[in-house]
């Protein structure tokens, strides 16, 4: 991976972007120059000309889709992603709106910060429902912009389920997308994937506000989008 390469990793929150970055950093070493947009320059492209991989959640849906650029786009089932996002916000005291994101690397240095965060960011079922619908609206807009309505052929689409179930294959595919002329070191990738946890996060059935009725309602609402994305429903259709 050269300094002249520049990839935009556009990702719905909690869709495996940190895991992907770790694998690519293990593979390319110092040649992998990562920009965490929110904790760095907040500019696109990155202000550091040596950066060749920039993460962006596109919260404002303002990141340009440019035919000459290349993108790795990550996304997942809306309910699974939003549950994970909500729990992450509770842990770190992040404002529960789609644009709220603080520098967690600073917060982690504060002693007992998770306990403080719970006081500043109280949890309740009413709040969960309020936050959920806001984030679902964002999910719809995100996947429509970056996957469904994206007619360019300059993006590698990486759904969370496929990434976590076929980690070795997908890491190789991303590397080939980034550097099509390279010969992939398959032995190295096999070792790297073995060092990381390539498994799905805890089932949302364990979530304190799990509600099958809500899941059915949401999956009915976004059935067309999920079909176009190839995302399976959580609640299977009853047999007839």
N, C-alpha and C positions, 0 to 999 in steps of 0.2 A: 504494500500500500504506500503510494508515494504522496509527497506533500501537495502535488498538483491535483490529487483526487479530492473531491468534496462531495460527501453524502449527507443528505438531510434525513435524519431518523424522526419521522413524524409519527407520533404514537398517542393513542388514547391512553390516559393514565392507567397504570396497573396492568399493562399488557405484555410485560416481559422485556422492556427495553433495557433495564439494568443488567439482566442476565445475558442478553445479547451482547451488550457492551463489554462485559467481563470476558466473555468467550473470545471476542475479537481482539481485546487487549492482550489476552494470553497468547493468541495466535500471532499477532503482528508485533507485540512488544512496544518499544518506543516509537515505532513508525505509526502507531495508532494514536492520533492526537485528537482528544475528545473535548467538546465544548458542551457543558451543561448550561444551556441558554439562560436559565433563570438565575443561576448563581454566578454567571460570568458576565458577558458583554451585553446581553439582551439585544443583539443585533443579528441580522441575517442578510448576507453571510457573516460569519464570525469576524470580529475585529482583528483576531490573530490570523494572519495569512497562512500560518503553518497548520491550522486546524483542518482536519479532513473528515471529521464526523461530528455533526451537530444535532443534538436532541432538541425537539420542539413539540409541545403538546398542542400548539395552535389554538389556545384557549379563545382568542379573539377571532379565530377563523380568518385571519388577515395575512397569513403566510402565502406568498404567491406560488402558484403552480406554473413553473417555467419549463418549457419543453427541453431546454438545454441542460437542465439540472437533473440529478438522479436522487430518488427518494426510496427509503425503506420504510414502509408503512405498517404499523402494528395496531391491532384492535382485537376485541374479544366480545363474548356475549354481554349485552348491556347490563343485565342484573348482576352477573358475577363481577364485572369490572367496577360497577358503582358500589357494590357492597365492600369490595376491597379498598376502593378509594375513600369511602366514608370512614372505615375503620382506621385507615392511615391518617386521615385528618383528625380523628379523635385522639389518636396517640400523640400527634405532634402539635396539637393546638392550632391547626390551620383553619382559617375562616372557611365556613362551609358554603361557599359559592364557587361557581365554576372558574372564576378568575383568581381566587385566593390561593396564593402559593408563597410561603416564606422560605428563607434559606435554612433548611433543616440541618445543614452541617453546623450552623451556629447554635441552633437550639439543642443539638445533641451534647454540646459542651456544658450546658447548664445542669448542675447537679439536680437530680430528681425531677427533670423536666417533664416526663410523662405524667407524674402525679400533679404537677402544676397545670399541665395542659388540660387534664380532666376537669379542673376547677374553672378554667377559662372557657372551655369548650364542652359544656355539659351535654350529656347524651340523653335522648328521650325518643320515644316512638313517634311523637308528633314532629320532632325535628327531622328524624330520619325520612319521613314521608315528604316533608317540605324539600329537603335536599335532594331526595331521589328524583323527583319530577324535574327539577332544574337540570340535573345531570343527564337525565334521559333525553331532554331536548338537545343538549349539547352532543350526546352520542349520535343522535339522528343526523344532526348537521355535519358532524365530523365524518361519519362513514359515507354520507352522500357526497361530500366534497372530495374526499381522498380515495374512495374506493369505487362507489357505484357510478358517480358522474365523472370520474377521472378517465378521460379517453386517451391520455398520453400513454406511451409504452416505455416510460422512463422510471417506473416504480416497481419495486419488488414488494408484493403484498404478503404479510406474514401474520396470519391469525394465531391467536394465543394457543388454541387447542392443538393446532398442527405443530407449533413450535415446541410445546411441552411434551408432546407424544413422539415427535420425530426430531429430537434435538440435533443429533449428529448430521442427519440429512439436511436440515434447514440451515445449520451453520455453514456447511459446505456450499449450499445454494447462495447464501448471502455473499460469501467470499467470491464466488464465481461471478455474481452480479456486480460486485464492486470492482473486481480485477479479472475481467473475462479472459485476459491473456495469460493468467498465471496458472501454474500446475499446482493444484491443491494438495497439501500434505495431509493425506487422509489418516495416517497413523497419529499425527499430532492432534488432529481434531478429535479422534476417538479418545485420546488421553484427556484432552481438555474437557470434553463433555462429561467424562467420568468423574471429573473433579467438582462438578457443579450439580446442584439439585434440579434435575429436569423432571419435575412432576407438578401436577396441578396443585394449586393452593387448597386449603381446607374447603370442603363442600359448603355451599351456602345454606345447606340444611341445618348447619350448626349456628347460623346467624340468629341472634336473639330476637330479631323481628321477622324471621322467616314467615312468609305468608303465601301459601299456594294460590290463593285467590288473586293476589297481586301479580304473581308470576304469570298466571294464565292471562290476566288482563293485559299485561305488558307484551307478552309473546303474541297475543292476538293483534295488538296495536302495531307491532313492528314485524309482523310475519313476512311481509313483502321484502323488507330490507334484509332480514335474516336469511331468506331464501336466496337472494342475490349474493349475499356474502358467504353462503355455504355454512352458516352457523346452525347447529342443531338446537332444538328446543330442550329446555330442562324438563318440562312436563310433557311426557309422551301422550299422543292422542289415544284416547281409550279405544280398545279393540271393539270391533263391531261383529 
